[in-house]
Amino acid sequence: MKPVKYVNHAIRAALLLAVLFVASGCTVTEALTFTNTPSHASAFDFTVEDFFIAVLQDFSEFVPPEGDQSLMDKAIADFERALDYSPTTDNVRMTKLNDNAYQGTFTFRNLQQLFSDLGAGSNQSLLKMEKNRMSFFLSMDNYDQLVPVIPFLADENFEAFGPVYNQGLSEADYLEMISFMLGEEGPPAIEQSFITMRVETPTPITGYTNGRKISNTLYEFSFPLIDFLLLENPITFSVSWK
C-alpha cells in the first residue's frame, strides 16, 4: 500500500508552474480511457511555446540551482511523484519529448478517489464518478478544493495571476495587466492557450453537457486558459455512457 500523502512542491516547481500557466502559450490535452475492467488509463500531452522557455530561463536566474534538473524537469518529476503516492494509481510514467514537450501516462482504479488523495478531501465536489457517468464542476465556490490538488495555485507567485485576486476583472483589463507585467508576448500567448479533456468510454455515449461528441465512444471538452484564470463562470462538463 502506497502512503496517502501529497508531495510538497519546492520553490522551483512553484515558480515554474506559475509562469507556465500565465506566461506561455501552451496546449494541455488530457485523455481518459474508461474500460469494463477495474483498471482505467490516463494520458496527457503538454506542449509550450519557445516564449515560455525564454521566460523560464529568466525566472531560473532567481532560483538557486538544485542538481542538474531544469525547472521544468523538476516540476514534472514532482508531479510524477505526487501521482505515484496515491493508492489508486499505478504505472505512472512521464516522458520528456524535447525541451518544449512532455507526455505522461498512468493507470487508475478510482478517479474520484484520486482527487481526494491529492488533497481535495473526501467531500470534494470537483469531480464525481457515478455508474457510467463522469462530471466535473469548478467555480469560485469550490476553487479552494482544487488548490491542494495543484499546490502552486496557492503560491504567492501565482495567486496574483489567478481567479482569487482577479474576480470581476474583465478579460481586456486582465490581458493589459499581463502585458505590463510580462511583456507584449504575454497576452497573445494566453489567448492561444487551451486545456482539453478527452474521455473514451467502453460503451456508446448516451449524453453529455458542454463539449462535443467526436464519435460514439469519444467525448471532448476544451476551454481557453483565460476562462480558468478569471473563473467568471463555472467550468463544467459531464458525459455518460451505456
C-alpha positions in Angstrom: 0.0 0.0 0.0 1.5 3.4 -1.0 1.3 6.2 1.6 -1.5 8.6 1.1 0.1 12.0 1.1 0.9 14.8 -1.3 4.5 15.8 -2.1 5.1 19.5 -1.3 6.5 21.3 -4.3 9.7 23.2 -3.9 10.0 26.8 -4.9 11.4 25.7 -8.2 8.2 23.9 -9.1 6.0 26.7 -7.8 7.8 29.3 -10.0 7.8 27.1 -13.0 4.1 26.3 -12.9 3.2 29.9 -12.1 5.0 31.1 -15.2 3.7 28.2 -17.2 0.0 28.9 -16.8 0.2 32.7 -17.0 3.0 33.5 -19.4 3.1 30.8 -22.0 1.1 29.7 -25.0 0.5 26.1 -24.1 -1.5 23.1 -25.1 -2.6 20.6 -22.4 -4.5 17.6 -23.6 -5.7 15.0 -21.0 -7.2 11.8 -22.3 -9.1 9.4 -20.0 -9.9 5.9 -21.2 -12.5 4.0 -19.2 -12.8 0.3 -19.6 -15.1 -2.5 -18.5 -12.3 -3.7 -16.2 -11.3 -2.3 -12.8 -8.3 -0.5 -14.3 -8.6 2.6 -16.5 -5.9 4.8 -18.2 -4.9 8.4 -18.3 -2.5 10.0 -20.9 -1.6 13.6 -21.3 0.4 15.7 -23.7 1.9 19.0 -22.6 3.5 21.4 -25.1 4.7 25.0 -24.6 5.9 27.7 -27.0 9.5 28.9 -27.2 8.3 32.1 -25.4 7.7 30.1 -22.3 11.2 28.6 -22.4 12.7 32.1 -22.6 10.6 33.3 -19.6 11.5 30.2 -17.7 15.2 30.9 -18.2 14.7 34.4 -16.9 13.0 33.1 -13.7 15.7 30.4 -13.2 18.2 33.2 -12.5 16.3 33.9 -9.3 16.1 30.3 -8.1 19.1 28.5 -6.5 20.4 25.6 -8.6 19.4 22.1 -7.4 21.2 19.2 -9.1 21.3 19.0 -12.9 17.5 19.2 -13.5 15.9 22.2 -15.2 13.0 23.9 -13.5 10.6 22.2 -15.9 12.1 18.8 -15.4 11.9 19.3 -11.7 8.3 20.2 -11.7 7.3 17.3 -14.0 9.3 14.9 -11.7 7.4 16.3 -8.6 4.1 15.8 -10.4 5.1 12.2 -11.2 5.9 11.5 -7.6 2.6 13.1 -6.4 0.6 10.8 -8.7 2.6 7.8 -7.7 1.7 8.3 -4.0 -2.0 7.7 -4.5 -3.1 4.1 -3.7 -5.4 4.2 -6.7 -2.7 4.8 -9.4 -0.1 2.5 -11.0 2.4 2.6 -13.8 3.0 6.4 -13.5 5.4 7.5 -16.2 6.5 10.9 -17.5 8.5 11.2 -20.8 10.3 14.2 -22.0 10.0 14.5 -25.8 12.1 17.7 -26.2 12.6 21.0 -24.4 9.0 22.1 -25.2 7.0 18.9 -24.8 6.2 16.1 -22.3 3.9 13.1 -22.2 2.6 11.3 -19.2 0.7 8.1 -18.6 -0.7 6.2 -15.6 -3.4 3.7 -14.8 -6.0 4.3 -12.1 -8.9 2.4 -10.4 -10.9 5.3 -9.0 -10.6 8.8 -10.4 -12.8 10.4 -7.8 -10.6 8.9 -5.1 -7.5 10.2 -6.8 -8.8 13.7 -6.5 -9.4 13.1 -2.8 -6.0 11.5 -2.3 -4.2 14.5 -3.9 -5.8 16.9 -1.3 -9.3 17.8 -2.4 -10.8 15.9 0.5 -13.3 13.2 0.9 -16.2 15.6 0.4 -14.8 17.2 -2.8 -17.3 18.4 -5.4 -14.9 19.0 -8.3 -15.1 15.6 -9.9 -17.8 12.9 -9.4 -17.9 9.4 -10.8 -21.3 7.6 -10.8 -22.3 4.5 -12.6 -21.2 5.1 -16.2 -21.1 8.9 -15.7 -18.3 11.4 -15.1 -19.0 15.0 -14.2 -16.7 18.0 -13.4 -17.6 21.3 -11.9 -15.3 24.2 -10.9 -16.4 27.6 -9.6 -15.2 30.0 -7.0 -17.3 28.2 -4.5 -15.1 25.0 -4.7 -11.9 26.5 -6.0 -10.3 26.0 -2.6 -10.7 22.2 -3.1 -8.5 22.4 -6.3 -5.7 24.3 -4.6 -4.4 21.3 -2.6 -4.5 19.1 -5.7 -2.4 21.7 -7.6 -0.3 23.3 -4.8 1.2 26.0 -7.0 -2.2 27.7 -7.1 -1.6 28.8 -3.5 1.9 30.1 -4.2 2.3 33.8 -4.0 3.9 33.8 -7.4 0.7 32.5 -8.9 -2.0 34.0 -6.8 -1.7 37.5 -8.3 -2.5 35.9 -11.7 -5.3 33.6 -10.7 -9.0 33.8 -10.1 -8.9 34.7 -6.4 -7.2 38.0 -7.0 -8.9 38.8 -10.3 -12.6 38.3 -9.6 -14.6 40.8 -11.6 -11.8 41.9 -13.8 -12.6 42.0 -17.5 -10.6 39.9 -20.0 -9.3 43.1 -21.6 -8.1 44.5 -18.3 -6.5 41.2 -17.3 -4.6 41.0 -20.6 -3.5 44.6 -20.2 -2.1 43.7 -16.8 -0.3 40.7 -18.2 1.2 42.8 -20.9 2.5 45.2 -18.3 4.0 42.5 -16.1 5.3 40.0 -18.7 5.7 41.9 -21.9 3.7 42.2 -25.1 4.1 38.5 -25.9 2.1 37.6 -22.8 -1.5 38.3 -23.9 -1.4 36.5 -27.3 0.3 33.6 -25.6 -2.5 33.3 -23.1 -5.2 33.7 -25.8 -3.7 30.8 -27.7 -3.6 28.5 -24.6 -6.3 25.9 -24.2 -6.9 22.9 -21.9 -8.6 19.9 -23.5 -10.1 16.9 -21.9 -11.0 13.8 -23.9 -12.9 10.9 -22.5 -13.1 7.5 -24.2 -15.9 5.3 -23.0 -16.2 1.5 -23.2 -19.8 1.7 -24.5 -21.7 4.2 -26.6 -22.2 7.7 -25.1 -25.7 8.4 -24.1 -25.5 12.0 -23.1 -23.2 14.9 -22.3 -23.2 18.6 -21.3 -20.9 21.2 -22.9 -18.1 19.9 -25.1 -18.8 17.7 -28.1 -19.2 14.1 -29.1 -16.5 13.1 -31.6 -17.7 9.5 -32.0 -20.0 7.0 -30.4 -17.4 6.4 -27.7 -15.3 9.6 -27.7 -16.1 12.9 -26.0 -14.1 16.2 -25.9 -14.3 19.2 -23.7 -12.0 22.2 -24.4 -11.8 25.6 -22.8 -9.4 28.7 -23.1 -6.9 29.1 -20.3 -8.3 32.7 -19.7 -11.6 31.1 -18.5 -9.7 29.5 -15.7 -7.6 32.5 -14.8 -10.7 34.7 -14.4 -13.2 31.9 -13.5 -16.1 34.4 -14.1 -18.4 31.4 -14.9 -18.2 27.8 -13.7 -16.1 25.4 -15.8 -18.3 22.3 -16.0 -19.0 19.3 -18.2 -20.4 15.8 -17.9 -20.5 12.7 -20.0 -22.4 9.4 -19.6 -22.4 6.1 -21.4 -24.4 2.8 -21.5 
